[in-house]
């Protein structure tokens, strides 16, 4: 362990607020060609897996047969993917259309709601990289196992009590949080402020870069 550094990286900035889309003008006709039940519209963080690589996406809507997602570079039509979200158990699907940062997925099997006794949680993204953790004015190296909007799982026991304030230093990012669990030689940290989808995507992009 080393002494506390004199200067910490800045806490990741919140993304800019985007203006809402304009409503249809009076007299405009909107045609709905869907023959099945109308998709439930919502905005939730999703995990899209393509060729073994995990990507952040936004689930815009979902029905029993398909899911609509938004992301910077959606995969092309015909691509086989895996999709998971807070209200959607991990499922296999095929991209049936992709255009302007949006994509439609057709599920291999009808959507099955999560069990009533299963507590919904945001998808976790696997991470295999070391980070620094400031605990009680000391800095220690810790291996990361996964990250989500709400926190991280560390691949090592942090010898501090529940609720201890910590700061995770991950490259240029400084993420404050508190120890929330210890189990099986690992520890969990809950962020004091949940990440936005764009922040999580930026962190994962940095993590995926080759180590120097």
Helices and strands as residue ranges (DSSP letters): E 2-3, E 40-50, E 53-62, E 66-70, E 80-85, E 88-99, E 102-107, E 125-135, E 138-147, E 151-154, E 165-170, E 173-183, E 186-191, H 197-207
